[in-house]
Amino acid sequence: MATVRDSSQVTADAPGMPDADGGSVQTLPPSGPPAGGRPSSFRPRGAVWGPRLELLILIGPALIVFLAFVIFPVVMAAYYGFFSWSGYGPAVDFVGLRNYIVILTDPAFHEALGHNVFIAGMSLVLQGPIALGLALLLNRKMRYQSVIRVLIFVPYVISEVVVGIGWSLMLQSNGALNGLLERVGLGAFAADWLSDPAIAIWTLMVIITWKYIGFAVILFLAGLQGIPEELSEAAAIDGASYWQIQRHIVLPLLGPTIRIWAFLSIIGSLQLFDLVWIIWGQYVASTAGTSTMATYMVANGRNAGSYGYGNAVAVVMFLISLVVALLYQRFLLRRDTAGAITGGKA
């Protein structure tokens, strides 16, 4: 009897060798890849263009919006920054790099940039520890936990206009805060919270911390929810104290969330405008020491009727924010995003 076997099942038998029952063994060609050791690379044309068309349909609308409302305004701002333009009619008075030279040599811009850097640094120093402590506290089971979370988050959702007007009314020299200090016998601590250059920048930091602390708390709470409780329970069984668990387990695992919050806080501090403009206005901000790059841009660009110069300031702000974002991504966020990128070479 003839027996048919696959060559993968025949190891010692040669073609035509008799079988155990007296028949002959016939081997079939192997069922693996073709000669050469490589599978066929032929792919139908539809299989190539199908995923690309699907990707284009999905990202097309977002890409159009991004190009229209982000890239195009930046390009036009860079273009008008080379002109002395009043905002009406075509830009014909080409001045080259003069606007940018004036910006980089203006002491008022240097002062505004220093304020932005100070606000960015102090936002991390003040908001970070407070928000982290509140998040750790609210992450534990306690009464009225949901109510406390809502109350902490409420200032963040209030409009900047409402916040600015409310704080400006309370912090005036004859406002509610100084009146309260006088009534409780602490009139010696009353001060000109908005106009004194030695106090105004710290007043701004208190307002910013009160306004944006809720966002940091909610972000940290979301990160804490993603940390498995089994890790803390295992460490507690091994004898670790509460603070040791927070230091060696919770904080390292919360690191990516903290770094994302820090990045958003820095970029927001570099672009701060609304609260300063509403509370201090155009002239008081410069004299009180609370001006920022954005208020400098509006005061010396739009309000001065020099839209070309204002566009140049906007370009400088964009470049500063871009450099900070790229450096932060390169040195701090790279290890967080490296594991999330798929499809790369091993």
C-alpha positions, 0 to 999 in steps of 0.5 A: 500500500502506498502511503502519502506523507508530508516532508515535515513528518518524514525525518529519516525516510528517503523518497521511495523507501518502503513503509513498515507495512510493505508499501512505499512512502511518497513525500510531498513538497514542503508547505512552508515559504517558497524557495528563497526563504521569503514569503511573497511580498505581493499586496493588492493595491486596495490593501495599500490605499485602504488604510491610508484613505481611512486615516485621511478621512479621520484626520482630515477635518482636524488637520484642516482646522489646525492649518486654518486656525493655528499654522496660517495665523502664525505664518501671517503674523510672521509676515506682518511682523516685517512691516510697519502696519497700522492694521488697515489696508495692505502692508507696504512699509517693509521694515525688515527685522526692525520690529524684532530688534526693538522687541529684543532690546526693549527693557519693558519687554525684558521686564514682562518676560521676567514676570512670565518666568517668575509666574511659571516658576512660582506656579510650580512651587506653590500649586504643585505641593498644595494640589498634591497634598489635597489630592492625597487627602481627597483620595482617601475615604472620607465624609463629603468627599464629592462635595469637597472635590466640587468646591475645590474645582469650582474656581477653575470653571469660573470665568476669568472676567468674573474672577478678575473683577471680584478680586480687584474689588476686594483688594482695592485700598478701600476694598473688602480685605482691608476693611476686614483687617480693620474690623478685626484689629489687624489694620496694620497689615492693610496694604495697597495690594494691587498698586504696590510693586513689592506686593502686586506680583505676590497678589497675582500669584495668590489669585492664580493659585486660587484659580487654577489649583482645582485643575491640578487637584483633579488631574492628580486625583485622576492619576491616583485612581490609576495606581493599583491599591494592591501595591500599597496594601502589599507595602503596608503588609511588609511594614511600610508606613503611610509616608513611605508608601507615598514616597516610594510607590505613589509619587513615582507612579504619579510622576507622568501625571505631575510632569504633564501638569507642570508642562501645561502650567508652564505654557499657560504661565508664558501666555498669561493675559486675561487676569492681569489685564482685567485686574491691573489694566494697561498702565497699572500693570507696567507700574505695579510690576505685573506686566506679561508678554501678552499685555505688552503685546496688546499695549504696544501693538493693538492699543498703540495702533502698531499692528506690525509690531504687535504681530512681531511680539506674537511671533516672539511669544510663539517661538519662546513657547515652542522652544520651552515645549520642545526642551521639556519634551526632549528632557522630561516627557520623552521617557513618558511618551517613549513607551506609548509609541508603537510601530517603531523599530526594535 
